[in-house]
Amino acid sequence: MDTDSNRSMWSMTFNKMLEEELEYSDIWTFRFNNSLSEERRQGDKIYRTAAKGHFKCGTCSKSWSSARVMILFHYRLQAKIARGTVDMRPFGQACLRCKGGFKWAEFSPETVETVLLRLISKIKKNCYGLAEEDAGYCGDEKAGGKPHESSLCEACSQGICSEANSSYENSVA
């Protein structure tokens, strides 16, 4: 799956799940923002999580999977105009073989749904005052195997990786 279709899957899944999960008529916009950081903009809530993704290097064709692909969301509801926005940034990883630039992960539809269920649960809690639901974990809790290569992790290079902070999920409200 190419990057555009992967991004489209995130947007379409978010819109579909929002209709099913949220009983409010507010209009929400889902966007990708590759310059998003943990710096909070006024009114934003921040949610970050690690999820399982698959990478393929465009330079040397090496493939790998990681249970620690960091994803950062900023979200906000402007209640006066009944509009909400979600900005998403998935962080990349560099190839161990050729050390090329950061590559973006591809995510399975199941992982996308699990991540978005957790995000929508945060939106319900922080924007509408509803009880937060347990939507399950989206990474591999027993990641085991190879150690995390901080030097190849884009999120580590910016100091926001789950490994750097010893936490797979963190929501900042």
URVEN-V934190 format. One record per run of one state. SS is the DSSP state (A for helix, B for strand, O for the rest). FROM is the first residue (numbers start at 1). LEN is the number of residues. Records with the same first field share a line. If there is no record, write none. Layout:
SS = FROM-LEN + FROM-LEN
//
This chain:
O = 1-2 + 22-5 + 33-12 + 57-6 + 82-1 + 91-2 + 94-9 + 104-2 + 107-2 + 129-21 + 158-11 + 173-1
A = 3-19 + 79-3 + 109-20 + 150-3 + 154-4
B = 27-6 + 45-12 + 63-16 + 83-8 + 93-1 + 103-1 + 106-1 + 153-1 + 169-4
//
